[in-house]
């Protein structure tokens, strides 16, 4: 599974430019005996199970945060804006890569006080000598993502875009292990543009009209020194069953079912209350007259940075929990 995770995290897929990561996901899905389609917005939907059963939507977003060029000055430096929740104080000195493989490093103008730090103080240096040379390889509107190859130490891995390419890896692994006969019809949706407003989750849920929804995504942890928000989630203690975040209060029926499945199958789990942040469940549960929704969260340190960290035991237990959940009648 680590090889798949490496391929996914090192792929290119900022919100609105998911073509490369979607092609990789399609390549993986085609190895399996499931039908799939891509909708108008770019969501990849894989179908499985009993068409006469309940309709369950399981969503993991394929997009990642990124940057977009807004202006190129006469000296060839690129000004940019954010795509999604980019953290400004992680940017200085960070390497980025454009879709065509062009690499750059982020520089920063001198500021007097930390409060003056804003995106208009940063620039990307691709080594161009002037504007014309820069325009030969990038243009206005060109997106970029962090350049950060995966590294591993024991069960811990560090990479960019674990939010949420690790969720995509979980869905693919569940699809590989899913029995040919399950009681419900399951739609595995690899969604677009979650990082800029849960957009793909909204459209795919509207189209499919599921009876239940489950988002698979990362969540923050409270096990590092002086975290911004104290919470009862730690790396290596199992997947987190979400109770609440900024976008959704999970349906108690779904929360309880997930807890029961975890306990019955001796799968370690944690309970998650996330004070700031959201997932596709926030869009899914508001579809039409409402969808009973929950979320399975993979604990992740340093979310939205070039060096996100997860524990492979949590990933494997996330696969086990979701697999057992989908084997049950709802």
Wavefront OBJ file of the C-alpha trace (Angstrom):
o trace
v 0.000 0.000 0.000
v 2.942 2.324 0.648
v 3.845 2.337 -3.049
v 0.305 3.452 -3.920
v 0.394 6.172 -1.248
v 3.702 7.441 -2.618
v 2.337 7.631 -6.172
v -0.776 9.469 -4.997
v 0.962 12.001 -2.769
v 3.580 12.836 -5.377
v 0.941 13.350 -8.055
v -0.317 16.807 -9.032
v -3.859 17.798 -8.097
v -4.652 21.248 -6.700
v -8.337 22.158 -6.493
v -9.641 22.915 -9.970
v -6.739 21.122 -11.700
v -7.287 17.506 -10.689
v -6.648 15.956 -14.111
v -3.399 14.152 -13.266
v -4.504 12.723 -9.925
v -7.841 11.679 -11.444
v -6.024 9.870 -14.292
v -3.943 7.982 -11.730
v -7.055 7.036 -9.760
v -8.815 5.883 -12.952
v -5.774 3.745 -13.758
v -6.049 2.068 -10.349
v -9.827 1.603 -10.585
v -9.535 -0.009 -14.022
v -7.535 -2.832 -12.410
v -10.647 -3.713 -10.393
v -13.955 -5.253 -11.430
v -16.111 -2.176 -10.822
v -17.828 0.241 -13.165
v -17.080 3.949 -12.893
v -17.763 7.299 -14.498
v -16.558 10.891 -14.322
v -19.211 13.568 -13.906
v -19.390 17.093 -15.321
v -17.398 18.721 -12.503
v -14.716 16.039 -12.575
v -15.707 13.758 -9.680
v -14.761 10.111 -10.201
v -17.548 7.774 -9.041
v -17.102 4.008 -8.685
v -20.162 1.803 -8.110
v -20.349 -1.484 -6.220
v -22.807 -3.685 -4.364
v -26.511 -4.446 -4.369
v -28.611 -2.021 -6.409
v -31.690 -3.032 -4.420
v -30.159 -2.019 -1.095
v -29.663 1.315 0.616
v -27.541 3.841 -1.280
v -24.346 4.732 0.565
v -22.018 7.462 -0.649
v -18.398 7.217 0.515
v -16.421 10.313 -0.473
v -12.722 11.176 -0.353
v -11.564 14.360 -2.044
v -8.770 14.052 -4.594
v -7.761 17.722 -4.637
v -5.029 19.342 -2.565
v -4.218 22.898 -1.541
v -1.991 24.928 -3.836
v -0.985 28.271 -5.278
v -1.916 30.166 -8.473
v 0.138 32.737 -10.365
v -1.470 36.191 -10.458
v 1.334 38.368 -11.873
v 4.865 38.074 -13.282
v 7.135 41.071 -12.781
v 9.822 42.356 -15.144
v 12.520 40.405 -13.266
v 10.689 37.089 -13.659
v 9.386 36.724 -10.105
v 5.890 35.187 -9.824
v 3.274 36.643 -7.520
v 0.554 34.252 -6.431
v -2.626 33.682 -4.484
v -3.691 30.661 -2.474
v -5.862 27.749 -3.570
v -7.490 26.620 -0.345
v -6.167 26.913 3.188
v -2.473 27.593 2.652
v -0.718 28.542 5.900
v 1.353 31.666 5.293
v 4.059 31.071 7.883
v 5.019 27.714 6.299
v 5.835 29.224 2.903
v 9.255 30.881 3.075
v 11.877 28.651 1.438
v 9.329 26.019 0.417
v 9.797 24.434 -2.985
v 6.820 24.212 -5.344
v 6.191 22.472 -8.658
v 3.958 23.410 -11.573
v 1.983 20.924 -13.648
v 4.624 20.905 -16.392
v 7.347 20.037 -13.875
v 8.806 23.545 -13.472
v 10.249 23.929 -9.972
v 10.413 27.093 -7.911
v 11.182 28.294 -4.413
v 9.105 30.748 -2.397
v 10.776 33.974 -1.317
v 9.490 36.773 0.878
v 9.831 40.533 0.963
v 11.176 42.126 4.118
v 8.449 42.897 6.669
v 8.643 44.942 9.863
v 6.248 42.867 11.968
v 4.777 39.381 11.774
v 1.279 40.844 11.452
v 2.313 42.359 8.108
v 2.858 38.912 6.568
v 0.408 38.366 3.718
v 0.339 36.605 0.365
v 1.269 39.853 -1.399
v 4.634 39.717 0.415
v 5.590 36.391 -1.169
v 6.858 35.471 -4.617
v 7.979 32.319 -6.450
v 11.455 32.279 -7.947
v 11.773 29.760 -10.814
v 15.238 30.993 -11.754
v 14.007 33.048 -14.706
v 16.145 36.059 -15.697
v 13.156 38.204 -16.704
v 9.415 38.211 -17.372
v 9.705 36.838 -20.907
v 11.792 33.882 -19.793
v 9.299 33.115 -17.024
v 6.396 33.267 -19.476
v 8.030 30.558 -21.565
v 7.203 27.989 -18.867
v 4.376 29.433 -16.702
v 1.515 31.863 -17.235
v -1.084 33.832 -15.360
v -3.385 31.341 -13.690
v -0.838 28.521 -13.625
v -1.349 26.414 -10.471
v 1.431 24.944 -8.350
v 1.665 22.583 -5.378
v 4.288 21.890 -2.734
v 7.230 19.798 -3.895
v 7.934 17.300 -1.105
v 8.758 13.647 -1.857
v 7.438 11.058 0.606
v 9.689 9.806 3.393
v 9.102 7.018 5.895
v 10.368 6.118 9.359
v 8.827 2.924 10.707
v 5.058 3.279 10.574
v 5.168 7.067 10.197
v 5.181 8.701 6.777
v 5.717 12.348 5.860
v 4.509 13.804 2.566
v 2.604 16.644 0.998
v -1.086 16.150 0.101
v -1.787 13.383 2.594
v -4.838 15.643 2.888
v -6.473 13.891 1.213
v -4.625 11.514 -1.045
v -4.358 9.196 1.955
v -8.174 9.099 2.018
v -8.138 8.179 -1.672
v -5.698 5.351 -0.894
v -8.083 4.057 1.788
v -10.994 3.995 -0.676
v -8.917 2.169 -3.300
v -7.789 -0.425 -0.777
v -11.382 -0.987 0.396
v -12.462 -1.443 -3.223
v -9.752 -4.087 -3.655
v -10.921 -6.033 -0.581
v -14.681 -5.527 -0.929
v -16.640 -8.792 -1.252
v -18.574 -9.311 -4.482
v -21.816 -9.494 -2.486
v -22.692 -6.754 0.012
v -26.154 -5.723 1.236
v -26.143 -2.138 -0.015
v -25.256 -0.158 -3.127
v -22.081 1.819 -2.490
v -20.800 4.773 -4.473
v -17.117 5.523 -3.947
v -16.632 9.159 -4.940
v -13.219 10.735 -5.412
v -14.321 14.349 -5.309
v -12.925 17.613 -6.642
v -12.580 21.092 -5.143
v -13.159 20.145 -1.511
v -10.386 22.478 -0.398
v -12.186 25.516 -1.824
v -15.670 24.869 -0.469
v -16.741 21.193 -0.534
v -17.872 21.692 -4.131
v -17.482 18.229 -5.616
v -19.156 16.596 -2.632
v -22.142 18.874 -3.093
v -22.719 18.068 -6.760
v -22.104 14.325 -6.513
v -24.470 13.985 -3.571
v -27.153 15.948 -5.403
v -26.807 13.618 -8.384
v -26.799 10.323 -6.469
v -29.351 11.141 -3.717
v -27.811 8.701 -1.192
v -29.540 7.401 1.915
v -26.293 7.690 3.899
v -23.019 9.550 3.449
v -19.517 8.935 4.804
v -16.601 11.292 4.189
v -13.095 9.839 4.477
v -10.549 12.555 5.183
v -7.731 13.513 7.528
v -8.183 15.328 10.816
v -5.944 17.366 13.080
v -4.418 15.927 16.239
v -3.881 17.148 19.774
v -0.704 15.211 20.568
v 1.963 17.772 19.601
v 3.474 20.406 21.926
v 1.022 23.268 22.562
v -1.401 22.586 19.667
v -3.667 25.403 18.490
v -6.710 23.369 19.518
v -6.702 20.715 22.243
v -8.475 17.570 21.092
v -8.638 13.871 21.960
v -7.033 12.581 18.765
v -3.482 11.235 18.567
v -1.310 9.655 15.912
v -1.211 5.857 16.082
v -4.293 5.291 18.242
v -6.671 4.373 15.431
v -8.977 6.154 13.001
v -11.211 8.869 14.389
v -14.975 8.680 14.237
v -16.137 12.237 13.755
v -18.811 13.706 16.007
v -18.591 17.334 14.902
v -16.571 19.816 12.886
v -17.205 23.282 11.432
v -19.256 21.892 8.554
v -21.353 19.121 10.105
v -22.740 17.617 13.270
v -22.656 13.947 12.328
v -25.881 11.992 12.457
v -26.009 10.033 15.744
v -27.233 6.889 13.971
v -24.155 6.868 11.745
v -21.783 7.667 14.629
v -23.222 4.855 16.739
v -23.058 2.360 13.871
v -19.389 3.180 13.288
v -18.614 2.764 16.993
v -20.437 -0.585 17.133
v -18.609 -1.898 14.066
v -15.236 -0.838 15.479
v -15.889 -2.444 18.871
v -17.362 -5.642 17.420
v -14.313 -6.133 15.206
v -11.726 -5.018 17.808
v -10.612 -2.107 15.650
v -9.034 0.717 17.690
v -10.787 4.049 17.254
v -10.932 7.585 18.629
v -13.730 10.115 18.847
v -13.200 13.420 17.066
v -14.549 16.875 17.781
v -12.776 19.229 15.377
v -13.174 22.883 16.306
v -11.990 24.275 12.985
v -12.209 22.536 9.607
v -14.651 20.515 7.565
v -15.081 17.622 5.124
v -17.337 16.598 2.261
v -19.811 15.378 4.882
v -20.668 19.048 5.388
v -21.975 19.244 1.818
v -23.430 15.741 1.615
v -25.666 16.014 4.679
v -27.392 19.160 3.334
v -28.395 17.620 -0.006
v -32.081 18.043 -0.888
v -34.062 17.037 2.225
v -30.946 15.843 4.065
v -28.661 12.813 4.199
v -27.668 10.908 7.346
v -23.927 11.514 7.295
v -20.748 10.836 9.219
v -17.011 10.858 8.680
v -14.059 8.545 9.131
v -10.938 10.597 9.863
v -7.273 9.659 9.584
v -5.195 11.466 12.247
v -2.655 13.767 10.599
v -0.031 16.109 12.027
v 0.849 19.416 10.323
v -2.224 19.510 8.060
v -1.949 21.901 5.080
v 1.825 22.030 5.280
v 4.489 20.568 2.971
v 5.217 17.934 5.648
v 1.994 16.242 6.727
v 2.421 13.091 8.833
v 0.262 10.001 9.339
v 0.704 6.595 10.962
v 0.303 3.572 8.671
v -1.424 1.623 11.456
v -4.157 4.278 11.490
v -4.433 3.965 7.713
v -4.763 0.182 7.828
v -7.321 0.363 10.634
v -9.272 2.941 8.623
v -9.446 0.437 5.769
v -10.609 -2.292 8.154
v -13.293 -0.125 9.760
v -14.712 1.123 6.470
v -14.671 -2.377 4.982
v -16.560 -3.874 7.916
v -18.981 -0.958 7.899
v -19.874 -1.570 4.251
v -20.468 -5.267 4.856
v -23.338 -4.471 7.226
v -26.999 -3.797 6.532
v -27.827 -0.195 7.400
l 1 2 3 4 5 6 7 8 9 10 11 12 13 14 15 16 17 18 19 20 21 22 23 24 25 26 27 28 29 30 31 32 33 34 35 36 37 38 39 40 41 42 43 44 45 46 47 48 49 50 51 52 53 54 55 56 57 58 59 60 61 62 63 64 65 66 67 68 69 70 71 72 73 74 75 76 77 78 79 80 81 82 83 84 85 86 87 88 89 90 91 92 93 94 95 96 97 98 99 100 101 102 103 104 105 106 107 108 109 110 111 112 113 114 115 116 117 118 119 120 121 122 123 124 125 126 127 128 129 130 131 132 133 134 135 136 137 138 139 140 141 142 143 144 145 146 147 148 149 150 151 152 153 154 155 156 157 158 159 160 161 162 163 164 165 166 167 168 169 170 171 172 173 174 175 176 177 178 179 180 181 182 183 184 185 186 187 188 189 190 191 192 193 194 195 196 197 198 199 200 201 202 203 204 205 206 207 208 209 210 211 212 213 214 215 216 217 218 219 220 221 222 223 224 225 226 227 228 229 230 231 232 233 234 235 236 237 238 239 240 241 242 243 244 245 246 247 248 249 250 251 252 253 254 255 256 257 258 259 260 261 262 263 264 265 266 267 268 269 270 271 272 273 274 275 276 277 278 279 280 281 282 283 284 285 286 287 288 289 290 291 292 293 294 295 296 297 298 299 300 301 302 303 304 305 306 307 308 309 310 311 312 313 314 315 316 317 318 319 320 321 322 323 324 325 326 327 328 329 330
